[in-house]
Amino acid sequence: TTNIGANQVTPEKISLNYAKFVGTGSPNINSSTSYGEVSWINTTPQFSNGTWSATSSHIVVPETGLYLVQVNLYVTSTVVRSNVGLKFAVNDTQQSEIAAHNYIRNSGGHTESSINMSTTLSLSANDQVSIYTRRLANGGTVTLNGTNSTIAITQLS
């Protein structure tokens, strides 16, 4: 047991839920100017603590709490000047944060980038977390490379 300010940290409080999922497949995430849910998650976590479940597009959190959600998507494209927006969603309700920093120039060998974002979400047991994307610049195929992409969810409290 350790004291941190007025709070006492005990081993029971340290045993929180976490999971990291690697992607699968190679969907085009630049096909629409409207945000749409992406199907890309390997339903078996790479590692986890707690009782997690997932579909190819949703991760279900095991209990109510405050969670840190982190995503890193590795993307490739031959589109000139592509850029994709990314949002988290909870129970298919898009959250306000947008990641939009994955510009691919497709010049001088620049045909790859990544989209990453972290946020904290107050979630209830059985809430579903998912990823939505949309085209923000030029049209054409921007491929999410699933096996090089991850989403991690860690319960903070």
QUICORNOR-V728350 format. One record per residue. N is the residue number from 1. PHI is phi in radians with two decimals (NA if undefined). Layout:
n = {N N}
phi = {PHI PHI}
//
This chain:
n = {1 2 3 4 5 6 7 8 9 10 11 12 13 14 15 16 17 18 19 20 21 22 23 24 25 26 27 28 29 30 31 32 33 34 35 36 37 38 39 40 41 42 43 44 45 46 47 48 49 50 51 52 53 54 55 56 57 58 59 60 61 62 63 64 65 66 67 68 69 70 71 72 73 74 75 76 77 78 79 80 81 82 83 84 85 86 87 88 89 90 91 92 93 94 95 96 97 98 99 100 101 102 103 104 105 106 107 108 109 110 111 112 113 114 115 116 117 118 119 120 121 122 123 124 125 126 127 128 129 130 131 132 133 134 135 136 137 138 139 140 141 142 143 144 145 146 147 148 149 150 151 152 153 154 155 156 157}
phi = {NA -2.22 -1.68 -2.19 1.06 -1.53 -1.68 -1.89 -1.69 -2.06 -0.95 -1.09 -1.34 -1.46 -1.40 -1.73 -1.45 -2.69 -2.75 -2.19 -2.02 -1.67 -1.40 -2.59 1.36 -2.58 -1.24 -1.42 -1.81 -2.13 -1.52 -2.44 -1.56 -1.94 -1.14 -2.40 -1.22 -1.82 -1.72 -2.72 -1.54 -1.29 -1.27 -1.75 -1.13 -1.14 -2.76 -2.87 -2.39 1.92 -1.79 -1.77 -2.42 -2.69 -1.97 -1.21 -2.23 -2.30 -2.02 -1.74 -1.39 -1.39 -2.68 -1.16 2.95 -1.67 -2.17 -1.65 -2.02 -2.29 -2.33 -2.40 -1.93 -1.60 -2.20 -2.32 -2.92 -1.89 -1.21 -1.37 1.07 -1.56 -2.78 -2.07 -1.60 -2.29 -2.33 -1.49 -2.36 -2.10 0.90 1.17 -1.74 -1.14 -1.52 -1.37 -1.17 -2.30 -1.68 -2.56 -2.23 -2.10 -0.91 -2.06 -1.41 0.94 -2.58 1.07 1.49 -1.47 -2.21 -2.51 -2.84 -2.47 -2.08 -2.42 -2.76 -2.30 -2.72 -1.85 -2.30 -1.54 -2.11 -1.77 -0.92 1.30 -1.12 -1.93 -1.83 -2.53 -2.02 -2.10 -2.35 -2.73 -1.28 -1.96 -2.37 -1.14 -1.37 2.21 -1.39 -2.07 -1.64 -1.42 -1.58 -0.98 -1.22 -1.86 -2.19 -2.46 -2.35 -2.22 -2.25 -2.20 -1.31 -1.65 -2.79}
//
